[in-house]
Structure formats: C-alpha cells, structure tokens
Amino acid sequence: MSDLHRNEKVEKQEEKQEKDEKEDEKTWDEKWRRDPLSAVVWAAILIWAGLVLLGANMGLLARFERLDSWAVIFIGAGLIVLLEVVVRLLVPAYRRAVRGTFIFGVVLLAVGLGGIIGWGVVWPLVLIVIGVAVLFGAFGWRR
C-alpha cells in the first residue's frame, strides 16, 4: 500500500511540475495577444515616422520653415504614447501602471517641441508636468 501511495504522490508532483513548466513557457505571441496595445503603439510610431520622412523627401514639409522632420516625428511619437496612457487609464482590459509610459511620452513630446519652441521653455514645462503627475500619484489619484 505504501508503494501505491508513493507512486500517486510522485505522479501528482510530476503533473504539477509539467503544469508549472507550461506556464513558464509562454511565448511572445501569447503575451502580445493578451496586451496588443503595446504592439499597436509601436506600429503606429513606426508608421508615423515613415509617413513624415516620406513627406519630407517628397517636399511636402518644405513650406513649413520651422518644422524639422525629426521634430515632427518626436512630437507625433509623444502624442501616440500619451494616447496609450489615456487608453490604459480608461479601458479596464488594458489597465496597468502608466507612470513610466507617461514620462516617456512627455519626454518624446519635449524633444520634438524643443527644436521648434526652444529648450529654455520646453524643459521647465516638462519638469512641471512630471512633478504634477508625481504629486497626483502621491495622493492616490489613479484615474
């Protein structure tokens, strides 16, 4: 009887180990299917950059004297990342921590605006915006 009990115990341990191994072997494909928003955001940034560079090469941005194509790319990328923050805050299925993503979006936007407006104005504004976001986070305001 003890051998039978030991065999059952060993079988249960093996089943548990196999189940744990399957959970650890989640592929990138499964992760992207669970949270496709990140993939959509990076695809949108690449498409935006390609469109801006194509427009610049075709001379469509030439009539805007102060616009540099890289500044436009960074501004668009920042807006796309900030849109991701808004979606993550409003849609429960995609909700997760967004503080780092918010700061990344603000910095991208600042890099783009810095070349157009001027660094002396943009970076103090970035510090103010990030400080206000941290302050809201400290008081528990999450939405």
Backbone as a printed PyTorch tensor [residue, N CA C, xyz], in Angstrom:
tensor([[[  0.8140,  -1.1900,   0.0000],
         [  0.0000,   0.0000,   0.0000],
         [  0.8590,   1.2550,   0.0000]],

        [[  1.9710,   1.2490,   0.6800],
         [  2.8170,   2.4330,   0.7350],
         [  3.4360,   2.7360,  -0.6250]],

        [[  3.7520,   1.6670,  -1.4020],
         [  4.2870,   1.8980,  -2.7460],
         [  3.2540,   2.5720,  -3.6340]],

        [[  2.0120,   2.1680,  -3.5030],
         [  0.9350,   2.7690,  -4.2760],
         [  0.7650,   4.2380,  -3.9000]],

        [[  0.8410,   4.5150,  -2.6340],
         [  0.7100,   5.8940,  -2.1520],
         [  1.8660,   6.7570,  -2.6550]],

        [[  3.0780,   6.1790,  -2.6230],
         [  4.2520,   6.9120,  -3.1200],
         [  4.1460,   7.1790,  -4.6160]],

        [[  3.6710,   6.2050,  -5.3750],
         [  3.5140,   6.3690,  -6.8250],
         [  2.5010,   7.4710,  -7.1450]],

        [[  1.4120,   7.4960,  -6.4050],
         [  0.4150,   8.5480,  -6.6170],
         [  1.0150,   9.9190,  -6.3110]],

        [[  1.7880,   9.9900,  -5.2550],
         [  2.4190,  11.2420,  -4.8600],
         [  3.4060,  11.7130,  -5.9350]],

        [[  4.2040,  10.7830,  -6.4430],
         [  5.1790,  11.1050,  -7.4880],
         [  4.4660,  11.5830,  -8.7450]],

        [[  3.3780,  10.8970,  -9.1140],
         [  2.6150,  11.2870, -10.3060],
         [  2.0380,  12.6950, -10.1460]],

        [[  1.5150,  13.0110,  -8.9710],
         [  0.9730,  14.3490,  -8.7300],
         [  2.0580,  15.4090,  -8.8040]],

        [[  3.2400,  15.1050,  -8.2700],
         [  4.3500,  16.0520,  -8.3360],
         [  4.7910,  16.2690,  -9.7730]],

        [[  4.8440,  15.1940, -10.5590],
         [  5.2280,  15.3140, -11.9680],
         [  4.2040,  16.1430, -12.7450]],

        [[  2.9220,  15.9060, -12.4760],
         [  1.8780,  16.6840, -13.1470],
         [  1.9960,  18.1660, -12.7940]],

        [[  2.2450,  18.4420, -11.5290],
         [  2.3930,  19.8310, -11.1000],
         [  3.6030,  20.4740, -11.7580]],

        [[  4.7130,  19.7450, -11.8470],
         [  5.9220,  20.2630, -12.4700],
         [  5.6810,  20.5390, -13.9550]],

        [[  4.9780,  19.6320, -14.6440],
         [  4.6750,  19.8430, -16.0590],
         [  3.8000,  21.0720, -16.2500]],

        [[  2.8240,  21.2540, -15.3720],
         [  1.9410,  22.4110, -15.4550],
         [  2.7260,  23.7060, -15.2350]],

        [[  3.6300,  23.7110, -14.2570],
         [  4.4530,  24.8900, -13.9960],
         [  5.3550,  25.2110, -15.1780]],

        [[  5.9200,  24.1750, -15.8180],
         [  6.7770,  24.3810, -16.9830],
         [  5.9930,  24.9770, -18.1430]],

        [[  4.7600,  24.5300, -18.3350],
         [  3.9370,  25.0710, -19.4170],
         [  3.6200,  26.5380, -19.1750]],

        [[  3.3730,  26.9100, -17.9290],
         [  3.1000,  28.3120, -17.6210],
         [  4.3250,  29.1770, -17.8470]],

        [[  5.5230,  28.6460, -17.5700],
         [  6.7510,  29.4070, -17.7550],
         [  7.1060,  29.5840, -19.2220]],

        [[  6.6110,  28.7040, -20.0790],
         [  6.9690,  28.7220, -21.4880],
         [  6.0360,  29.5770, -22.3380]],

        [[  5.4680,  30.6180, -21.7540],
         [  4.5880,  31.4860, -22.5380],
         [  5.4150,  32.1850, -23.6190]],

        [[  4.9300,  32.1160, -24.8150],
         [  5.6610,  32.7070, -25.9290],
         [  5.3360,  34.1840, -26.0470]],

        [[  6.1440,  34.8810, -26.8390],
         [  5.8920,  36.3050, -27.0910],
         [  4.5390,  36.4920, -27.7480]],

        [[  4.1820,  35.5370, -28.5950],
         [  2.9010,  35.6210, -29.2880],
         [  1.7410,  35.6750, -28.2980]],

        [[  1.8060,  34.8500, -27.2580],
         [  0.7540,  34.8550, -26.2470],
         [  0.7270,  36.1830, -25.4860]],

        [[  1.8920,  36.7180, -25.1760],
         [  1.9540,  37.9840, -24.4530],
         [  1.3770,  39.1160, -25.3000]],

        [[  1.6770,  39.1220, -26.6010],
         [  1.1410,  40.1760, -27.4710],
         [ -0.3660,  40.0400, -27.6160]],

        [[ -0.8670,  38.7950, -27.6160],
         [ -2.3150,  38.6160, -27.7260],
         [ -3.0290,  39.0990, -26.4710]],

        [[ -2.3970,  38.9460, -25.3160],
         [ -3.0130,  39.4200, -24.0820],
         [ -3.0240,  40.9370, -24.0110]],

        [[ -1.9680,  41.5940, -24.5160],
         [ -1.8740,  43.0520, -24.4670],
         [ -1.4180,  43.5760, -25.8270]],

        [[ -2.3270,  43.6320, -26.8110],
         [ -1.9380,  44.0750, -28.1460],
         [ -1.7180,  45.5770, -28.2320]],

        [[ -2.0740,  46.3230, -27.2130],
         [ -1.9620,  47.7770, -27.2600],
         [ -0.5160,  48.2340, -27.4470]],

        [[  0.4260,  47.5920, -26.7750],
         [  1.8380,  47.9650, -26.9250],
         [  2.3120,  47.7620, -28.3600]],

        [[  1.9120,  46.6600, -28.9690],
         [  2.2960,  46.4010, -30.3610],
         [  1.6790,  47.4350, -31.2910]],

        [[  0.4350,  47.7980, -31.0290],
         [ -0.2480,  48.7990, -31.8580],
         [  0.4460,  50.1490, -31.7310]],

        [[  0.8540,  50.5040, -30.5200],
         [  1.5170,  51.7970, -30.3000],
         [  2.8460,  51.8570, -31.0510]],

        [[  3.6560,  50.8080, -30.9260],
         [  4.9450,  50.8310, -31.6250],
         [  4.7660,  50.7840, -33.1440]],

        [[  3.7800,  50.0660, -33.6240],
         [  3.5000,  50.0580, -35.0630],
         [  3.0730,  51.4490, -35.5200]],

        [[  2.2300,  52.1210, -34.7240],
         [  1.7830,  53.4720, -35.0820],
         [  2.9450,  54.4490, -35.1100]],

        [[  3.8800,  54.3160, -34.1680],
         [  5.0510,  55.2050, -34.1570],
         [  5.9020,  54.9810, -35.4080]],

        [[  6.1170,  53.7300, -35.7760],
         [  6.9060,  53.4470, -36.9870],
         [  6.2070,  53.9470, -38.2430]],

        [[  4.9000,  53.7470, -38.3210],
         [  4.1450,  54.2370, -39.4850],
         [  4.2060,  55.7520, -39.5460]],

        [[  4.0420,  56.4200, -38.3960],
         [  4.1180,  57.8790, -38.3400],
         [  5.4820,  58.3740, -38.8220]],

        [[  6.5520,  57.7550, -38.3070],
         [  7.8990,  58.1620, -38.7110],
         [  8.0930,  57.9700, -40.2130]],

        [[  7.6220,  56.8550, -40.7430],
         [  7.7420,  56.6100, -42.1790],
         [  6.9730,  57.6310, -43.0030]],

        [[  5.7670,  57.9680, -42.5650],
         [  4.9750,  58.9700, -43.2950],
         [  5.6340,  60.3440, -43.2750]],

        [[  6.1690,  60.7280, -42.1210],
         [  6.8170,  62.0370, -42.0170],
         [  8.0680,  62.0880, -42.8860]],

        [[  8.8900,  61.0460, -42.8390],
         [ 10.1000,  61.0290, -43.6640],
         [  9.7580,  60.9850, -45.1540]],

        [[  8.7130,  60.2520, -45.5230],
         [  8.2820,  60.2290, -46.9180],
         [  7.8080,  61.6110, -47.3540]],

        [[  7.0160,  62.2500, -46.4940],
         [  6.5580,  63.6050, -46.8050],
         [  7.7030,  64.5950, -46.9250]],

        [[  8.6920,  64.4640, -46.0610],
         [  9.8630,  65.3590, -46.1330],
         [ 10.6520,  65.1160, -47.4130]],

        [[ 10.8130,  63.8610, -47.7940],
         [ 11.5510,  63.5450, -49.0180],
         [ 10.8050,  63.9760, -50.2720]],

        [[  9.4880,  64.0530, -50.1900],
         [  8.6950,  64.4860, -51.3410],
         [  8.5110,  66.0040, -51.3510]],

        [[  9.0470,  66.6930, -50.3630],
         [  8.9790,  68.1440, -50.3220],
         [  7.6980,  68.6990, -49.7170]],

        [[  6.8920,  67.8710, -49.0800],
         [  5.6340,  68.3290, -48.5030],
         [  5.8280,  69.1600, -47.2350]],

        [[  6.9450,  68.9930, -46.5540],
         [  7.2130,  69.7720, -45.3420],
         [  8.0260,  71.0280, -45.6290]],

        [[  8.4080,  71.2300, -46.8870],
         [  9.2630,  72.3670, -47.2360],
         [  8.5660,  73.7000, -47.0000]],

        [[  7.2520,  73.7560, -47.1150],
         [  6.5410,  75.0320, -46.9380],
         [  6.4600,  75.4680, -45.4800]],

        [[  6.7230,  74.5350, -44.5620],
         [  6.7500,  74.8640, -43.1400],
         [  8.2060,  75.0820, -42.7370]],

        [[  8.6110,  76.3550, -42.6590],
         [ 10.0160,  76.6890, -42.4670],
         [ 10.5810,  76.1950, -41.1360]],

        [[  9.8160,  76.3020, -40.0730],
         [ 10.3390,  75.9730, -38.7490],
         [ 10.2440,  74.4930, -38.4040]],

        [[  9.5740,  73.7010, -39.2390],
         [  9.3850,  72.2910, -38.9200],
         [ 10.5280,  71.4420, -39.4640]],

        [[ 11.1930,  70.7720, -38.5680],
         [ 12.1880,  69.7770, -38.9200],
         [ 11.4790,  68.4280, -38.8850]],

        [[ 11.7840,  67.5480, -39.8190],
         [ 11.0670,  66.2790, -39.8660],
         [ 11.2620,  65.4630, -38.5840]],

        [[ 12.4470,  65.5150, -37.9810],
         [ 12.6620,  64.7610, -36.7400],
         [ 11.8560,  65.3400, -35.5890]],

        [[ 11.6840,  66.6510, -35.5690],
         [ 10.8530,  67.2600, -34.5280],
         [  9.4040,  66.7860, -34.6710]],

        [[  8.9280,  66.7210, -35.9000],
         [  7.5570,  66.2580, -36.1460],
         [  7.4150,  64.7850, -35.7550]],

        [[  8.4470,  63.9880, -36.0340],
         [  8.4120,  62.5700, -35.6510],
         [  8.3260,  62.4360, -34.1330]],

        [[  9.1450,  63.1880, -33.4040],
         [  9.1370,  63.0900, -31.9360],
         [  7.8260,  63.6030, -31.3450]],

        [[  7.2870,  64.6740, -31.9100],
         [  6.0010,  65.1850, -31.4150],
         [  4.9050,  64.1440, -31.6180]],

        [[  4.8470,  63.5580, -32.8040],
         [  3.8410,  62.5270, -33.0810],
         [  4.0170,  61.3000, -32.2080]],

        [[  5.2660,  60.8650, -32.0210],
         [  5.5240,  59.6980, -31.1680],
         [  5.1020,  59.9870, -29.7280]],

        [[  5.3890,  61.1820, -29.2470],
         [  4.9730,  61.5520, -27.8930],
         [  3.4660,  61.5530, -27.7410]],

        [[  2.7750,  62.0820, -28.7380],
         [  1.3120,  62.0960, -28.6870],
         [  0.7270,  60.6890, -28.7450]],

        [[  1.3360,  59.8190, -29.5350],
         [  0.8720,  58.4340, -29.6260],
         [  1.0610,  57.7290, -28.2830]],

        [[  2.2100,  57.9390, -27.6440],
         [  2.4620,  57.2980, -26.3460],
         [  1.5180,  57.8600, -25.2850]],

        [[  1.2610,  59.1680, -25.3270],
         [  0.3210,  59.7500, -24.3690],
         [ -1.1100,  59.2470, -24.6190]],

        [[ -1.4510,  58.9880, -25.8720],
         [ -2.7440,  58.3860, -26.1830],
         [ -2.8320,  56.9800, -25.5900]],

        [[ -1.7120,  56.2440, -25.6220],
         [ -1.6920,  54.9220, -24.9840],
         [ -1.9810,  55.0440, -23.4900]],

        [[ -1.4170,  56.0600, -22.8420],
         [ -1.6640,  56.2700, -21.4090],
         [ -3.1550,  56.4850, -21.1620]],

        [[ -3.7810,  57.3120, -21.9890],
         [ -5.2090,  57.5900, -21.8340],
         [ -6.0260,  56.3150, -22.0100]],

        [[ -5.6990,  55.5210, -23.0320],
         [ -6.4300,  54.2750, -23.2670],
         [ -6.2440,  53.3260, -22.0940]],

        [[ -5.0270,  53.2180, -21.5810],
         [ -4.7780,  52.3190, -20.4440],
         [ -5.5300,  52.7650, -19.1930]],

        [[ -5.7240,  54.0580, -19.0230],
         [ -6.4580,  54.5410, -17.8610],
         [ -7.9630,  54.3670, -18.0100]],

        [[ -8.4730,  54.4500, -19.2340],
         [ -9.9150,  54.4140, -19.4530],
         [-10.4800,  53.0300, -19.7430]],

        [[ -9.6690,  52.1450, -20.3280],
         [-10.1580,  50.8210, -20.7120],
         [ -9.6400,  49.7900, -19.7050]],

        [[-10.5490,  49.2020, -18.9220],
         [-10.1130,  48.2660, -17.8760],
         [ -9.3340,  47.0520, -18.3970]],

        [[ -9.6090,  46.6040, -19.5990],
         [ -8.9230,  45.4290, -20.1350],
         [ -7.4300,  45.6790, -20.3510]],

        [[ -7.0370,  46.9220, -20.5720],
         [ -5.6370,  47.2560, -20.8400],
         [ -4.9830,  47.9920, -19.6870]],

        [[ -5.6360,  48.0310, -18.5430],
         [ -5.1250,  48.7960, -17.4130],
         [ -3.8570,  48.1850, -16.8440]],

        [[ -2.8730,  49.0410, -16.6210],
         [ -1.6400,  48.6920, -15.9150],
         [ -0.9660,  49.9930, -15.5120]],

        [[  0.1380,  49.9280, -14.8050],
         [  0.8290,  51.1300, -14.3520],
         [  1.2900,  51.9480, -15.5640]],

        [[  1.0740,  53.2610, -15.5060],
         [  1.3750,  54.1010, -16.6610],
         [  2.3230,  55.2500, -16.3530]],

        [[  2.8110,  55.3400, -15.1420],
         [  3.6550,  56.4880, -14.7900],
         [  4.8880,  56.5830, -15.6820]],

        [[  5.5950,  55.4800, -15.8760],
         [  6.7830,  55.4840, -16.7350],
         [  6.4400,  55.7790, -18.1870]],

        [[  5.3440,  55.2290, -18.6620],
         [  4.9060,  55.4870, -20.0350],
         [  4.5410,  56.9530, -20.2100]],

        [[  3.8990,  57.5380, -19.2010],
         [  3.5430,  58.9500, -19.2470],
         [  4.8010,  59.8200, -19.3300]],

        [[  5.7850,  59.5280, -18.4980],
         [  7.0280,  60.3030, -18.5090],
         [  7.7340,  60.1480, -19.8490]],

        [[  7.7590,  58.9320, -20.3990],
         [  8.3650,  58.6890, -21.7100],
         [  7.6660,  59.5060, -22.7970]],

        [[  6.3470,  59.5420, -22.7710],
         [  5.5910,  60.3210, -23.7560],
         [  5.8600,  61.8090, -23.6330]],

        [[  5.9400,  62.3160, -22.4110],
         [  6.2180,  63.7360, -22.2000],
         [  7.6230,  64.0860, -22.6930]],

        [[  8.5900,  63.2130, -22.4360],
         [  9.9610,  63.4680, -22.8960],
         [ 10.0340,  63.4490, -24.4210]],

        [[  9.3610,  62.4960, -25.0670],
         [  9.3330,  62.4810, -26.5320],
         [  8.7200,  63.7600, -27.0840]],

        [[  7.6290,  64.1750, -26.4970],
         [  6.9730,  65.4100, -26.9190],
         [  7.8980,  66.6110, -26.7080]],

        [[  8.5980,  66.6260, -25.5920],
         [  9.5110,  67.7350, -25.2960],
         [ 10.6730,  67.7940, -26.2740]],

        [[ 11.2040,  66.6300, -26.6430],
         [ 12.3100,  66.6040, -27.6070],
         [ 11.8480,  67.2000, -28.9330]],

        [[ 10.6350,  66.8610, -29.3460],
         [ 10.1120,  67.4170, -30.5890],
         [  9.8420,  68.9100, -30.5000]],

        [[  9.2420,  69.3350, -29.4010],
         [  8.9360,  70.7600, -29.2440],
         [ 10.1670,  71.6080, -28.9640]],

        [[ 11.2050,  71.0050, -28.3940],
         [ 12.4200,  71.7450, -28.0740],
         [ 13.0680,  72.3600, -29.2940]],

        [[ 13.0320,  71.6690, -30.4010],
         [ 13.6180,  72.2010, -31.6240],
         [ 12.7750,  73.2870, -32.2670]],

        [[ 11.5040,  73.3350, -31.9430],
         [ 10.6040,  74.3160, -32.5550],
         [ 10.4230,  75.5340, -31.6610]],

        [[ 10.0510,  75.3170, -30.4030],
         [  9.7580,  76.4150, -29.4850],
         [ 11.0250,  76.9370, -28.8230]],

        [[ 11.8870,  76.0470, -28.4150],
         [ 13.1140,  76.4170, -27.7260],
         [ 13.2440,  75.6390, -26.4340]],

        [[ 14.4660,  75.2110, -26.1580],
         [ 14.7260,  74.3720, -24.9970],
         [ 14.5170,  75.1090, -23.6870]],

        [[ 14.7460,  76.4130, -23.6870],
         [ 14.5900,  77.1910, -22.4630],
         [ 13.1680,  77.2070, -21.9400]],

        [[ 12.1990,  77.0160, -22.8040],
         [ 10.7940,  76.9970, -22.4090],
         [ 10.3140,  75.5630, -22.1730]],

        [[ 10.7500,  74.6440, -23.0120],
         [ 10.2070,  73.2870, -23.0040],
         [ 10.6130,  72.5030, -21.7570]],

        [[ 11.8980,  72.4800, -21.4030],
         [ 12.3310,  71.6420, -20.2880],
         [ 11.7540,  72.0700, -18.9460]],

        [[ 11.6530,  73.3760, -18.6330],
         [ 10.9480,  73.7190, -17.3880],
         [  9.4930,  73.2420, -17.3880]],

        [[  8.8150,  73.3230, -18.5470],
         [  7.4430,  72.8270, -18.6340],
         [  7.3800,  71.3210, -18.4200]],

        [[  8.3520,  70.5980, -18.9510],
         [  8.4010,  69.1450, -18.7600],
         [  8.5470,  68.8180, -17.2790]],

        [[  9.4330,  69.5170, -16.6000],
         [  9.6220,  69.2800, -15.1680],
         [  8.3470,  69.5740, -14.3850]],

        [[  7.6390,  70.6370, -14.7640],
         [  6.3810,  70.9720, -14.0850],
         [  5.3480,  69.8780, -14.3090]],

        [[  5.1880,  69.4160, -15.5490],
         [  4.1910,  68.3920, -15.8700],
         [  4.5040,  67.0810, -15.1450]],

        [[  5.7620,  66.6650, -15.1600],
         [  6.1380,  65.4280, -14.4790],
         [  5.9500,  65.5850, -12.9700]],

        [[  6.3060,  66.7340, -12.4200],
         [  6.1040,  66.9790, -10.9930],
         [  4.6450,  66.9100, -10.5890]],

        [[  3.7600,  67.4890, -11.4050],
         [  2.3250,  67.4380, -11.1150],
         [  1.8220,  65.9900, -11.1890]],

        [[  2.3100,  65.2250, -12.1600],
         [  1.9040,  63.8190, -12.2780],
         [  2.3500,  63.0160, -11.0580]],

        [[  3.5610,  63.2560, -10.5880],
         [  4.0520,  62.5610,  -9.3990],
         [  3.2440,  62.9760,  -8.1740]],

        [[  2.8900,  64.2540,  -8.1030],
         [  2.0930,  64.7540,  -6.9850],
         [  0.7210,  64.0880,  -6.9520]],

        [[  0.0690,  63.9880,  -8.1060],
         [ -1.2230,  63.2920,  -8.1700],
         [ -1.0720,  61.8360,  -7.7540]],

        [[  0.0210,  61.1910,  -8.1770],
         [  0.2580,  59.8050,  -7.7950],
         [  0.4800,  59.6460,  -6.3040]],

        [[  1.1270,  60.6330,  -5.6930],
         [  1.3990,  60.5640,  -4.2520],
         [  0.1100,  60.6450,  -3.4340]],

        [[ -0.8740,  61.3560,  -3.9400],
         [ -2.1390,  61.4960,  -3.2190],
         [ -3.1490,  60.4170,  -3.5890]],

        [[ -2.7110,  59.4450,  -4.3830],
         [ -3.5820,  58.3110,  -4.6880],
         [ -4.5440,  58.5530,  -5.8340]],

        [[ -4.3720,  59.6120,  -6.5840],
         [ -5.2430,  59.8650,  -7.7270],
         [ -4.7460,  59.0210,  -8.8790]],

        [[ -5.4710,  57.9730,  -9.2350],
         [ -5.0160,  56.9990, -10.2280],
         [ -5.7450,  57.0760, -11.5550]],

        [[ -6.8270,  57.8050, -11.6630],
         [ -7.5930,  57.8130, -12.9100],
         [ -7.4190,  59.0590, -13.6610]]])
